[in-house]
Amino acid sequence: MTYNVICFMHLDIDMAGRISLSMDMETVAIDDDARSTTFKAIEGDVLLVYKTYQFIMTVSDGLVQWTVFYEKALVTAPPPDAYAAFAIMVSKLVDFYLVNHS
């Protein structure tokens, strides 16, 4: 079952002291069958670099898969590889929460 959810988050992301970006995100959908959550950037510094920025977090058999969809605002904009560290941190926090609240 897929749910349309209105939930907003504000993130300030520091990429190892190199770059700091803020992002306001909306939870677009939660799909229980696919065990996934889709997020979309709606405001913040990240939209100066990317016209659109959306990611899906899917959980399966103890693994987390992140899928990122983006469109560069400029040809020179870097790919969002720096957000991999952020995805790892969020995955570890979710894992910690689930282990301690199950």
N, C-alpha and C positions, 0 to 999 in steps of 0.2 A: 504494500500500500504506500502511495506517495502522498505526502502532506505538503501543502503550501504554508509556509511559516513566515511570520514577520518577526524577525529578531535582529537586532543591530548590535555590533561590537565596534569598539574603537581600539586600534592597535598602534603603538609607537614601536617601530622595529629598528634596532641598532645593528647594522651589519658589521660586526667586529670592529667598530670604531671608524669604519670607512665611509659609511653612508647611513643616514637616519631618515626613515620615511614613516609618515603616518598614513593610516588607512582606516576608513569607516567601511565596515562590511555589513551586508545583509545576508541572512540565511535565506536562500532562495527555495530550497526543497530538502525534505528528509524522506528518503526511500527506505522503508523497513525491509522490503524484500531484497533489495540490492545491498542493504546495510551501508548506505552512503548518505552523505550530507553535502549539499552544494552551496557554496558561498560566492558572493559577487561584491567587488569593490564599488562603492557608490560615491565616495568622496575621499579626499586626501592627496598627499604628495604622490602616491603611486600612480594616480591618474594624470600626472604631469608627464610621466615617463611612458605610460601605456594608455591607449584610448579605452581599452576594455581589459579587465583583469578578473578572471573567475577561476575557482578551483573546486575540485570534487575530492572529498576524502572518503575512501571506501575501505571497510574493514572486513577481512575474510580470513578465517583459520589462524587467528593470532597475528596477522600481518596487516599493515596499513599501506594502501596505495594512494598516492597523490597524483591527480591529473590537473594540469594547469592549462588554461586557455587564455591567451592574451593577444592583443594587437598593439604593436609599437606606435607611439605617438610621432616619433621621428625615426628615420632610417638608421640613425646612429645610436638609438636606444639599445642598451644591452639586453640579452635574454635574461629572464628572471632567475638565473641560477643561484643568485645570492639568497633567494628565499628558501633554498633547500635546508639551510641551517634552522630556519624558522619552523619548517615542516617537521623536522626531526624533534625540535623542542616541544612542539604541540603534541606530537605522537607520544613522546615520553611522559608528558603531563597527563594525557588521557589514559595511558597504560597505568601510571601510578594511581590515578583516581579509581580506575576499575578494579585494580588489585586490592586496594584498601577499602572499597565499598561494595564488595560482592558478597 
